[in-house]
């Protein structure tokens, strides 16, 4: 089916040129099948000036290249969605493969999992919910090779001390939430509804979410963290101010 802009061009062309252009379009070509001799009468068919011929040729070239430009450029990095699909497909192949084939597939699994983790980590700053939407099910993660599991998100439930910082940045300020547990500090990120300010630094809390690296993504600040104990008397309501770029 021709697009609107294509119909407009065809209406302005002589019958022979229009039929050749249609055939060229059907063959997936651009200007092949339209000779310079065919373009010559186009220059004087409506306006009689060179500008119209140049305009028509430009429209024809853009028309022929349009479908190619709509596709992602060759070599562009795959999306997180594509990487997730690739990871799951490779997992199925690995599960069915023999010992010799598994050696090669393990390297592919590690490469895809590492690339996916890197892309996800970059998105967590602006869209933490992407991890919840594209999470690998726990049952599938459990059967991945152990060398791959470290790069795949994991369901966790962690109890520790809450740390709240007030971050200043050029685009405004915000509160940053961290959880200190077992000698580790985790960045808490919320897919929706940041927690109320009643949660203070030093509070004993329990969180449940998906961990990727040192980040834990929680579905909503209204349901988690769960406040287990108030901070000691005299504790700061928030931690120090953190300057962000």
C-alpha positions in Angstrom: 0.0 0.0 0.0 1.3 3.4 -0.9 1.8 6.1 1.7 0.1 9.5 1.4 3.3 11.2 0.3 3.9 8.5 -2.3 0.4 9.1 -3.8 1.1 12.8 -4.1 4.3 12.2 -6.1 2.6 9.7 -8.4 -0.2 12.1 -9.2 2.3 14.6 -10.4 4.2 12.2 -12.7 3.4 11.3 -16.3 1.9 7.8 -16.7 5.1 6.1 -17.9 7.2 7.6 -15.0 4.6 6.6 -12.5 4.4 3.0 -13.7 8.2 2.7 -13.7 8.4 4.2 -10.2 5.8 1.8 -8.9 7.7 -1.2 -10.4 10.9 0.1 -8.9 9.2 0.4 -5.5 7.8 -3.1 -5.8 11.3 -4.4 -6.4 12.6 -2.7 -3.3 14.7 -0.3 -5.4 15.0 3.5 -5.4 15.9 5.1 -8.7 16.6 1.9 -10.7 14.1 1.8 -13.5 13.8 5.5 -13.7 16.2 6.9 -16.2 17.5 10.4 -16.5 15.5 10.7 -19.7 12.4 10.0 -17.7 13.2 12.6 -15.2 13.8 15.2 -17.9 10.1 15.8 -18.8 9.4 16.0 -15.0 11.4 19.2 -14.9 9.1 21.0 -17.2 5.9 19.0 -16.6 4.5 21.3 -13.9 6.7 24.3 -13.2 9.2 24.2 -16.0 12.2 24.8 -13.7 15.1 22.8 -12.4 13.9 23.0 -8.8 10.9 20.7 -9.4 13.1 18.0 -10.9 15.4 18.1 -7.9 12.5 18.0 -5.5 11.0 15.0 -7.3 14.3 13.2 -7.3 14.8 13.9 -3.6 11.3 12.6 -2.8 11.9 9.5 -4.8 15.2 8.8 -3.2 13.8 9.4 0.3 10.8 7.2 -0.7 13.0 4.3 -1.7 15.2 4.5 1.4 12.3 5.0 3.8 11.8 1.4 4.9 15.5 1.0 5.6 15.7 4.1 7.7 12.8 2.9 9.8 14.8 -0.1 10.9 17.5 0.2 13.6 20.9 1.1 12.2 23.1 -1.9 11.7 25.5 -2.4 14.6 23.4 -0.3 17.1 23.4 -1.8 20.6 20.5 -4.1 21.4 17.8 -3.0 23.8 17.3 -4.5 27.3 14.2 -6.3 26.0 16.3 -7.9 23.2 19.1 -8.9 25.6 16.5 -10.4 27.9 15.0 -12.5 25.1 18.5 -13.5 24.0 19.4 -14.6 27.5 16.3 -16.7 27.8 16.8 -18.3 24.4 20.4 -19.1 25.1 19.4 -20.7 28.4 17.0 -23.0 26.6 19.7 -24.0 24.1 22.2 -24.5 26.9 19.8 -26.8 28.7 19.3 -29.0 25.7 22.9 -29.0 24.5 25.5 -31.7 24.9 28.7 -31.2 26.9 30.8 -30.0 24.0 28.3 -27.5 22.8 27.7 -26.2 26.3 31.3 -24.9 26.5 30.6 -22.4 23.6 27.1 -21.5 24.8 28.4 -20.7 28.3 30.6 -17.9 26.9 27.6 -16.5 24.9 25.5 -16.6 28.1 28.1 -14.7 30.1 28.5 -12.1 27.4 24.8 -11.5 27.0 24.2 -11.4 30.8 27.0 -8.9 31.3 25.8 -6.6 28.6 22.2 -6.8 29.9 23.3 -6.0 33.4 25.3 -3.0 32.2 22.3 -1.6 30.3 19.9 -2.2 33.2 22.3 -0.5 35.7 22.3 2.6 33.5 18.5 2.7 33.3 18.0 2.3 37.1 18.8 5.9 37.7 15.8 7.2 35.7 13.5 4.1 35.4 14.0 1.6 38.3 10.7 -0.1 37.3 12.4 -1.5 34.2 14.1 -4.2 36.3 10.7 -5.3 37.7 9.1 -5.3 34.2 11.9 -7.4 32.6 13.0 -9.5 35.5 14.2 -13.0 34.8 11.9 -15.4 36.8 13.5 -16.8 39.9 13.0 -20.4 38.7 14.9 -19.7 35.5 17.7 -17.9 37.3 18.1 -20.9 39.5 18.9 -23.2 36.6 21.4 -20.8 34.9 25.1 -21.7 35.2 26.6 -20.3 38.4 29.0 -18.2 36.3 26.0 -16.4 34.8 23.8 -15.9 37.9 26.0 -13.2 39.3 25.0 -10.9 36.4 21.2 -11.6 36.7 18.9 -9.9 39.2 17.9 -11.9 42.3 14.9 -11.7 44.6 16.1 -10.7 48.1 14.8 -9.9 51.5 17.3 -7.9 53.6 17.2 -6.4 57.1 19.5 -3.6 58.1 19.9 0.1 59.0 18.4 2.8 56.9 20.5 5.7 55.7 18.7 8.7 54.2 20.6 11.4 52.4 19.4 14.7 51.0 20.9 15.1 47.5 21.3 18.5 45.8 21.7 18.7 42.1 21.2 21.2 39.3 17.8 19.9 38.4 16.5 20.1 42.0 16.9 18.1 45.1 15.8 14.6 46.2 16.2 12.1 48.9 18.5 9.1 48.5 17.9 5.9 50.4 20.5 3.3 51.4 20.5 0.1 53.4 23.5 -1.0 55.4 23.5 -4.7 56.2 26.2 -7.3 56.6 29.0 -4.9 56.0 27.4 -3.9 52.6 25.7 -0.7 51.5 22.8 -1.1 49.1 21.2 1.7 47.1 17.4 1.5 47.4 15.4 2.5 44.3 11.6 2.7 44.1 9.6 1.9 41.0 6.8 4.1 42.5 5.9 6.2 45.5 9.1 7.0 47.4 8.8 6.3 51.2 7.4 8.8 53.6 9.7 11.1 55.5 8.7 9.3 58.7 11.4 6.8 57.8 14.5 8.2 59.5 18.2 7.5 59.3 19.1 4.8 61.8 15.8 3.1 61.6 15.9 -0.7 61.5 14.0 -1.8 58.4 13.4 -4.8 56.2 13.2 -4.6 52.4 12.0 -7.1 49.8 12.8 -6.6 46.1 15.1 -7.4 43.3 18.9 -6.9 43.7 21.2 -6.1 40.8 24.7 -5.5 41.9 24.6 -3.1 44.9 21.1 -1.8 43.9 17.8 -3.1 45.3 14.7 -2.1 43.4 11.5 -2.0 45.4 8.0 -1.9 43.9 6.7 0.9 46.1 7.9 3.0 49.1 4.5 2.7 50.6 4.8 -1.0 51.3 8.6 -1.4 51.8 10.9 -0.7 53.6 9.1 -2.2 56.6 10.0 -0.2 59.7 11.1 -2.6 62.4 12.5 -0.2 65.0 12.9 3.6 65.4 16.4 5.1 65.3 18.2 5.7 68.6 17.2 8.9 70.5 19.0 11.9 69.1 19.7 10.4 65.7 19.5 12.7 62.7 16.3 12.7 60.7 18.4 12.5 57.5 22.0 12.0 56.8 24.3 14.7 55.5 23.6 16.5 52.2 25.1 14.8 49.1 26.1 16.9 46.1 25.2 15.3 42.8 26.3 16.4 39.4 
